[in-house]
Amino acid sequence: METKDIVKGLSSYTTCDVADALSKLKVAHGGFLAGLTMYYDLRWSPRRQEGTTKIVGPAHTVKYVRKNYESEPTPPEHYLDNVPSGSVVFISAPARAINACYGGLMSTQAQYSGVVGTVIDGRLRDLQEHRDMEFPVFARDVGTTAPAEAMRVAAINEPVWLNSEDQDATINPGDILVGDINGVVVIPRSMAEKVLELIPSQVEADEKVAADIRKGRPVQEAQKEHRANVKKPKM
């Protein structure tokens, strides 16, 4: 299945739906990337993690390192100069970095290039600019200071790792990123079709369970009946 068809299919579902399917496929934490939350919503919300914004697309990865880290060369081009339309830019900043690694000019270029959203494992700045241009951004935190004096880009479209003391997670170029009010989930590209195959029956089952609960049926009884029909993964 082509990536565009997978993206279209996943657009109807939440990150929780995706995580449930990935859990059935034995993916650690259901693909959830802890600590990355929505800082902009299409409803012009003044608060983070509120609203209906959703992004789905293949990862275009960017790796930042500390400025004095010399073992990797600086790429000859900017990471947004040739980003494919429909991508989700995923930026990995050094752990505990104070400076922001992404700002309003980057969203301006990303939006022009057809990027559907940006996920930052680090800090962003110029928050109001992202909101004014209606560009979805997910991040670990906010800041005020540009990255130039503290960090630099060392790699584009190579595997990157989530900077978390509590979780080991890898984001590969082309993995499918899904983000909404609940957070961000990464789907290994090799599993994307299986995930899309599993989701509909589990969503249907949960809708039937919820309908029964509203009628006064015990939760355990409703789950036992309807979840028995959920599609099982072929490992």
C-alpha positions as CSV (number, residue, x, y, z in Angstrom):
1,M,0.0,0.0,0.0
2,E,1.3,3.4,-0.9
3,T,2.1,5.9,1.9
4,K,-0.5,8.4,0.8
5,D,-3.2,5.7,1.1
6,I,-2.0,4.7,4.6
7,V,-2.0,8.4,5.6
8,K,-5.6,8.9,4.2
9,G,-6.8,5.8,6.1
10,L,-5.2,6.8,9.4
11,S,-6.7,10.3,9.2
12,S,-10.0,9.0,10.5
13,Y,-8.6,7.7,13.8
14,T,-7.1,9.0,17.0
15,T,-3.6,8.4,18.4
16,C,-5.2,6.2,21.0
17,D,-6.7,4.0,18.2
18,V,-3.3,3.8,16.7
19,A,-1.6,3.0,20.0
20,D,-4.1,0.2,20.7
21,A,-3.3,-1.4,17.4
22,L,0.4,-1.1,17.9
23,S,0.1,-2.6,21.4
24,K,-1.5,-5.7,19.8
25,L,1.5,-5.8,17.6
26,K,3.8,-5.8,20.7
27,V,5.3,-2.4,19.9
28,A,6.6,-0.9,23.2
29,H,4.3,1.7,24.7
30,G,2.0,1.5,21.7
31,G,4.3,3.8,19.8
32,F,3.6,6.7,22.1
33,L,6.4,9.3,22.3
34,A,6.2,10.7,25.8
35,G,6.4,14.4,26.6
36,L,5.5,15.8,23.2
37,T,2.3,17.8,23.2
38,M,0.3,20.1,20.9
39,Y,1.1,23.8,21.1
40,Y,-1.2,25.0,18.4
41,D,-4.8,24.1,17.4
42,L,-6.9,25.1,14.4
43,R,-9.5,26.6,16.8
44,W,-7.0,29.3,17.8
45,S,-6.9,28.0,21.3
46,P,-4.8,30.0,23.7
47,R,-4.0,26.8,25.6
48,R,-1.8,23.9,24.6
49,Q,-3.2,20.4,24.3
50,E,-6.7,21.5,23.4
51,G,-8.7,21.2,20.2
52,T,-9.2,19.1,17.2
53,T,-5.9,19.4,15.3
54,K,-4.6,16.2,13.8
55,I,-1.4,15.5,11.8
56,V,-0.6,12.3,9.9
57,G,2.4,11.8,7.6
58,P,5.8,10.2,7.0
59,A,8.7,11.4,9.1
60,H,11.3,13.7,7.7
61,T,13.9,13.5,10.5
62,V,16.4,16.1,11.7
63,K,19.1,15.6,14.2
64,Y,20.6,18.5,16.3
65,V,23.8,18.1,18.3
66,R,25.6,20.4,20.7
67,K,27.6,23.1,18.8
68,N,31.0,21.8,20.0
69,Y,30.2,18.2,18.9
70,E,32.5,17.7,15.9
71,S,32.3,14.0,15.1
72,E,29.5,14.6,12.5
73,P,29.6,17.1,9.7
74,T,27.1,19.8,9.1
75,P,24.8,19.0,6.1
76,P,25.3,21.3,3.1
77,E,21.7,22.3,2.9
78,H,18.9,23.4,5.2
79,Y,16.7,20.5,6.4
80,L,13.6,22.2,5.0
81,D,15.0,23.1,1.6
82,N,14.0,19.8,0.0
83,V,11.4,18.4,2.4
84,P,8.7,16.4,0.6
85,S,5.2,17.7,0.6
86,G,3.0,15.8,3.0
87,S,5.8,15.1,5.5
88,V,5.8,15.6,9.2
89,V,9.1,17.1,10.3
90,F,10.5,15.4,13.4
91,I,13.3,17.3,15.1
92,S,15.6,15.7,17.7
93,A,17.4,18.2,20.0
94,P,20.1,17.3,22.5
95,A,18.8,16.2,25.9
96,R,18.2,19.0,28.4
97,A,18.9,21.7,25.7
98,I,17.8,25.1,27.0
99,N,17.8,26.9,23.6
100,A,14.9,26.4,21.2
101,C,15.6,24.6,18.0
102,Y,12.6,25.6,15.9
103,G,10.9,29.0,15.3
104,G,8.4,30.9,13.2
105,L,10.6,31.2,10.1
106,M,10.9,27.4,10.0
107,S,7.1,27.0,10.1
108,T,6.9,29.6,7.3
109,Q,9.1,27.5,5.1
110,A,7.5,24.2,6.2
111,Q,4.0,25.5,5.4
112,Y,5.2,26.7,2.0
113,S,6.7,23.3,1.2
114,G,3.5,21.4,2.0
115,V,4.6,20.0,5.4
116,V,1.6,18.9,7.4
117,G,3.1,19.6,10.9
118,T,6.3,19.6,13.0
119,V,7.1,17.5,16.0
120,I,10.0,18.8,18.2
121,D,11.8,16.6,20.7
122,G,13.0,19.8,22.3
123,R,11.9,23.5,22.6
124,L,10.2,25.7,20.1
125,R,9.9,29.5,20.1
126,D,7.8,32.2,18.4
127,L,4.7,30.4,19.5
128,Q,2.3,33.1,18.4
129,E,3.8,33.1,14.9
130,H,2.9,29.4,14.5
131,R,-0.6,30.1,15.7
132,D,-1.0,33.1,13.4
133,M,-0.1,31.0,10.3
134,E,-2.3,28.1,11.5
135,F,0.6,25.6,11.4
136,P,0.4,22.6,13.8
137,V,3.4,22.2,16.1
138,F,4.0,19.6,18.8
139,A,7.0,20.0,21.2
140,R,8.5,19.1,24.5
141,D,8.6,22.7,25.8
142,V,8.9,26.3,24.8
143,G,11.9,28.8,24.9
144,T,13.0,32.2,23.7
145,T,16.5,31.7,22.4
146,A,17.6,30.6,18.9
147,P,19.7,27.5,18.6
148,A,22.8,28.9,16.8
149,E,25.0,29.5,19.9
150,A,24.2,26.1,21.5
151,M,23.5,23.5,18.8
152,R,23.6,22.7,15.1
153,V,22.0,20.3,12.6
154,A,24.2,17.2,12.2
155,A,22.0,14.9,10.1
156,I,18.9,14.9,7.9
157,N,16.7,11.9,7.2
158,E,18.6,9.5,9.4
159,P,17.3,7.6,12.4
160,V,16.9,9.7,15.5
161,W,16.2,8.8,19.1
162,L,13.7,10.3,21.6
163,N,15.5,12.2,24.3
164,S,13.8,10.7,27.3
165,E,15.2,9.1,30.5
166,D,12.1,7.0,30.8
167,Q,11.7,5.7,27.3
168,D,13.7,4.2,24.4
169,A,12.2,5.1,21.0
170,T,13.6,5.4,17.5
171,I,12.0,7.5,14.7
172,N,13.2,6.4,11.2
173,P,12.7,8.4,8.0
174,G,9.4,7.3,6.5
175,D,7.9,6.1,9.7
176,I,4.3,7.4,10.0
177,L,3.8,10.0,12.7
178,V,0.3,10.7,14.1
179,G,-0.3,13.6,16.4
180,D,-3.5,15.0,18.1
181,I,-4.7,16.3,21.4
182,N,-3.5,13.1,23.1
183,G,0.1,13.4,22.0
184,V,2.3,11.8,19.3
185,V,2.5,8.2,18.2
186,V,5.1,6.7,15.7
187,I,4.2,3.8,13.5
188,P,7.1,1.8,12.1
189,R,6.6,2.0,8.3
190,S,6.8,-1.8,8.0
191,M,3.8,-2.1,10.4
192,A,1.6,0.7,9.0
193,E,-0.6,-1.6,6.8
194,K,-1.1,-4.0,9.7
195,V,-2.1,-1.1,12.0
196,L,-4.6,0.2,9.5
197,E,-6.0,-3.3,9.1
198,L,-6.5,-3.8,12.9
199,I,-8.1,-0.4,13.8
200,P,-11.6,-0.6,12.3
201,S,-12.8,-3.6,14.2
202,Q,-11.4,-2.4,17.5
203,V,-13.0,1.0,17.1
204,E,-16.3,-0.6,16.1
205,A,-16.2,-2.9,19.2
206,D,-15.5,0.1,21.5
207,E,-18.4,2.0,20.1
208,K,-20.7,-0.9,20.7
209,V,-19.4,-1.3,24.3
210,A,-20.0,2.4,24.9
211,A,-23.5,2.2,23.6
212,D,-24.3,-0.8,25.9
213,I,-22.8,1.0,28.9
214,R,-25.1,4.0,28.2
215,K,-28.0,1.6,28.4
216,G,-26.9,0.3,31.8
217,R,-25.1,-2.9,30.8
218,P,-22.1,-3.9,33.0
219,V,-18.8,-2.9,31.4
220,Q,-17.2,-6.4,31.8
221,E,-20.2,-8.1,30.1
222,A,-20.2,-5.6,27.2
223,Q,-16.5,-5.9,26.6
224,K,-16.6,-9.7,26.7
225,E,-19.2,-9.8,24.0
226,H,-18.0,-7.1,21.6
227,R,-14.2,-7.4,21.9
228,A,-14.4,-11.1,21.1
229,N,-15.0,-10.0,17.5
230,V,-11.9,-7.7,17.3
231,K,-9.5,-8.6,14.5
232,K,-6.5,-10.4,15.7
233,P,-3.0,-9.5,14.4
234,K,-1.1,-11.9,12.2
235,M,2.4,-11.9,13.7
